[in-house]
Amino acid sequence: MRKFLYIFLLIIIQGSLSAQYQTEIIIEKDEYWWGGAVGLGSTMPFKGTIELFDLSLQNKNNQVVPLLLSNRGRYLWSDSPFTFEVKNNRIIVKSAVEEPTIRKAGNTLKESCLAASKAHFPPSGILPDTLFFTMPQYNTWIELMYNQNQKDIMRYAQSIIEHKFPTGVIMIDDNWQKHYGNFEFKPDKFPDPRSMVAALHQMGFKVMLWVCPFVSADSPEYRELRDKGFLIRKKGSDSPAMIEWWNGYSACYDLTNPEAAAYFVSQLKHLQTQYGIDGFKFDAGDNQFYNPAMIDSYMKNARSVDHTMAWAKIGLQFPFNEYRAGYAMGGMPLVQRLGDKDYSWDAVKSLIPEMLTAGLLGYAYTCPDMIGGGQFTAFLGINDSEFNQELIVRSAQVHALMPMMQFSVAPWRILNKENLNIVRDAALLHQQFGKYILELAKESAQTGEPIVRHMEYAFPHQGFATCNDQFMLGDKYLIAPVICTSNVRQVRLPKGKWVDDKGIKYSGGKSVEVEVPLNRLLYFTRLK
């Protein structure tokens, strides 16, 4: 009888878990939709067939939000992650928890975006540190990869100054510490980290360190955290779970536990006190690492995205922060970065649509990956003389008038003198526009408006819905970088009067063809 009752209850539970609510969005004539995942930006506005995407267990290496937006003022929001697919001119949304509802907020993309922001992720009024917006960032990843060390980091910083690039934030990437979960510099690689950080400060840099929530198995930290109950557990067990990630299998902090979160923060604060570290690059946190069918946690019935959000909330205590993975944290003072891109023209082409998507989903404070790409395997085996210099230059130009720009591969190592000067000019242009970009960031912190704005957002119903290779920086500048191997490009100018970076005036409401040599970043100023 007891066995029969157990089987009966199990059937009921499994049935309730698999029960789904479904909402179908019929895409109207001249209507276009965006949303769900920043990493799907290049497929937006959604057209044709989009395969089933699960916001709870997929993220395309970037941020996800349970939000879909239309340029006809409609939007769909859910308080829980959902799955969606696009086929036969319909968006099919399914949820195991609630019925996602469609709301009407006006007649434009801007109205749907701002209404969703106000209702579901209102801006906090607080910014990350303002240096992110006014000066470039430099990350040691591509140059040093897993050989982070004091000598080469100092050489990298000195090269920035010697080549007359603006100083800003410098990020020391993965493998500076003894092992994961440990927060001590490797003594053989960093003989005097305190003096290193002091020297970097003296040179004009703020210093950030890479950290993750993982803990190396069978380390002293693992045993201590296990005994404290601060690690995610195997499903139905008191033993820590071993989670597979890109560097193998590790235990993981259970940051849904307030005591574990406070302990993790205390370790980071100690680093700041002991070495003068300014902030942290918070890597990982991807939803797929936290499959609730495989793990148990302090928070009862925690969803995968609850762990992603718990990781993101750690960064709220540090004005110098950076994230790559996120869930529904729009409007918060968190720096986001697009996922690591390949060193390729396709990757360069993806930067604008993904940045546009990030802005629409509430992540205004976003950096478009690293210049030339952050996927280190794409750089392996390439000799300095083999680099496509045009690609690096155009990538830097795309970054220059984005909210942030980040170098990693050293341009002075791989570029000739002429192209190095062009890339330096891009960095100086970003610095020159820093005051305006910061003004936009402050505005976003109050209103929720994106810094980088889709042409359809700024100029509704003028035929810009599918325009993914140019963007507005605020409401004043139209940026049209070259993103392929060409020195000519077509630009679609909205109605009104415009003047380009060379002082040539144009009447809008039409497309224009412009010569754009390698040393030129094409942009237009809107005239009143």
C-alpha positions, 0 to 999 in steps of 0.5 A, spaced: 500 500 500 505 504 501 509 503 495 503 504 491 501 511 494 509 513 493 508 511 486 501 515 485 504 521 488 510 521 484 506 520 478 502 527 480 508 530 482 511 529 475 505 531 472 504 537 475 512 539 473 510 537 466 504 541 465 505 547 461 502 554 460 502 556 453 502 563 449 502 564 442 504 571 439 501 572 432 506 576 429 502 582 426 503 585 419 509 590 419 510 588 426 517 585 429 520 582 435 526 582 440 528 579 446 529 573 451 537 572 450 542 577 448 546 572 445 540 571 440 541 578 437 544 577 430 537 573 429 533 579 431 528 582 429 526 574 429 524 572 422 523 565 419 524 559 424 528 560 431 529 553 434 526 552 441 530 556 446 530 555 454 531 561 458 532 556 464 538 552 462 541 556 456 544 563 455 548 563 449 554 565 453 550 571 455 544 575 459 537 572 459 531 576 460 524 573 460 521 579 456 519 579 448 518 586 445 515 589 439 515 595 435 508 595 435 508 597 443 506 590 445 511 586 450 511 579 453 513 578 460 514 572 465 516 572 472 519 565 471 524 563 465 520 560 459 521 557 453 520 560 446 520 558 439 519 562 432 515 558 426 510 560 421 509 567 423 508 565 431 512 566 437 510 560 441 512 561 449 511 556 454 512 556 462 511 550 467 509 555 472 505 561 470 501 563 463 506 569 460 501 575 458 502 580 453 501 587 454 500 593 450 504 599 452 503 604 446 505 603 439 513 603 438 519 599 440 521 605 445 514 605 449 514 597 450 521 597 452 520 603 457 514 600 460 517 593 461 523 597 464 518 601 469 514 595 471 519 589 471 526 592 472 526 599 474 533 603 474 536 603 480 539 610 480 546 608 481 551 607 476 557 602 476 564 606 477 564 612 472 571 610 469 568 605 465 564 610 461 570 615 460 576 611 459 578 604 455 579 597 459 585 593 458 584 585 460 590 581 460 587 574 458 589 574 450 596 576 452 597 571 458 591 566 458 593 562 463 600 564 465 598 570 469 604 573 472 606 580 475 612 581 470 608 580 464 602 584 467 607 590 469 610 589 462 603 590 459 601 596 463 607 599 461 606 598 454 599 601 454 603 608 457 609 607 452 604 607 446 600 613 449 593 609 450 589 612 455 589 609 462 583 606 465 581 599 468 586 593 468 583 586 469 587 581 471 584 575 468 584 567 470 589 563 474 592 569 478 590 565 484 593 558 487 586 554 485 579 556 485 576 558 491 582 560 494 584 568 494 591 568 495 596 570 489 600 564 486 607 566 490 611 564 484 608 568 479 606 574 483 612 575 488 609 582 491 602 583 489 601 589 493 607 593 490 604 591 483 597 594 485 600 600 488 605 601 481 599 600 477 595 605 481 601 610 480 601 609 473 593 611 473 590 604 472 584 601 477 585 594 478 580 588 477 581 581 479 578 575 475 573 571 480 568 565 479 564 561 484 567 555 483 572 551 488 577 546 487 575 539 489 579 536 495 582 543 497 583 546 504 577 551 502 573 545 499 573 542 506 572 548 510 566 550 505 563 543 505 563 543 513 560 550 513 554 548 509 556 553 504 556 549 497 551 546 493 549 539 494 548 533 490 540 532 489 538 528 495 545 528 498 549 532 503 555 531 499 557 537 495 555 537 487 561 537 482 559 541 477 562 541 470 564 547 467 569 549 462 575 548 466 573 541 468 569 539 475 568 543 481 564 544 487 560 551 487 558 556 492 551 556 494 550 563 494 542 562 495 545 561 502 546 568 505 551 566 510 555 563 504 554 570 500 557 574 506 563 569 507 564 570 499 564 577 500 568 578 506 574 574 502 573 579 496 573 585 501 580 582 504 583 582 497 581 589 497 584 591 504 590 587 503 592 588 496 588 595 494 584 591 489 579 596 486 574 591 484 572 584 480 570 581 474 565 576 476 565 570 471 561 564 470 554 564 473 551 561 467 544 558 468 546 551 465 551 550 471 545 550 476 540 544 473 535 543 479 534 536 477 541 535 479 542 539 485 540 542 492 541 548 495 539 552 501 534 556 497 528 551 497 526 549 490 531 554 487 531 555 480 537 555 476 536 562 475 536 564 482 543 562 482 545 566 477 541 572 480 545 570 487 551 571 483 550 577 480 548 580 487 555 579 489 557 585 484 552 590 487 557 591 493 563 593 488 562 599 484 568 596 479 564 589 477 563 586 470 559 580 468 558 576 462 552 571 464 546 574 468 538 573 468 533 579 469 538 584 473 536 590 468 537 597 471 542 594 476 549 598 477 552 592 474 557 592 468 555 587 463 560 584 457 558 580 451 560 573 451 567 571 448 567 572 441 571 569 435 577 572 432 573 573 425 569 578 421 562 574 423 564 576 430 565 583 428 558 583 425 555 580 431 557 586 436 552 591 434 545 587 434 547 584 440 549 590 444 542 593 441 539 587 444 542 588 451 540 595 451 533 593 450 533 588 455 535 593 460 543 592 460 545 599 458 552 598 461 554 593 457 561 592 453 562 589 446 567 583 448 574 584 447 577 588 441 578 583 436 575 577 440 575 574 447 575 567 445 582 565 446 582 559 442 581 563 436 588 566 437 592 560 438 597 558 433 597 565 429 604 569 428 604 576 429 605 577 422 599 573 420 593 577 424 588 581 419 590 588 421 584 590 418 579 586 422 582 589 429 582 596 426 574 595 425 573 592 431 576 597 435 572 602 431 566 599 433 568 599 440 570 606 440 563 609 441 559 604 445 558 605 452 565 601 453 571 599 450 576 593 452 582 591 449 586 584 450 590 582 445 595 588 445 595 592 438 602 594 439 604 587 438 600 585 432 599 592 428 604 596 424 605 603 426 600 606 421 594 601 424 596 602 431 595 609 430 588 608 427 587 604 433 590 609 438 585 614 435 579 610 436 581 609 444 582 617 444 575 618 441 572 614 446 575 618 451 573 624 447 566 622 447 566 620 455 563 626 458 557 625 453 557 617 454 557 618 462 551 623 461 547 618 457 549 612 463 546 617 468 540 618 464 539 611 463 540 610 471 534 614 472 529 613 466 531 606 463 533 608 456 538 604 453 545 608 451 546 604 445 539 605 441 536 601 435 534 605 429 527 603 430 527 605 437 529 612 436 526 613 429 519 608 429 516 606 423 521 609 418 523 602 416 529 601 420 526 595 424 531 590 420 537 595 420 542 592 424 549 595 422 548 602 425 546 605 431 544 611 435 548 613 441 543 617 445 539 621 441 544 625 438 549 621 434 548 616 429 554 611 428 555 607 422 562 603 423 565 598 417 564 591 419 566 587 413 572 588 408 570 594 404 572 601 404 565 603 402 558 603 406 551 604 405 548 608 411 540 609 412 539 616 414 533 618 418 529 624 416 532 630 418 538 634 417 545 630 419 552 632 418 558 627 418 565 626 422 568 630 416 563 636 416 559 634 410 551 635 411 546 631 409 538 631 408 535 625 411 530 620 409 534 616 404 540 612 404 547 614 402 553 611 400 560 614 403 567 612 402 570 610 409 577 608 408 581 604 414 583 610 418 575 613 418 570 611 423 563 614 420 558 617 424 553 623 424 551 628 428 543 630 428 542 637 427 536 641 430 
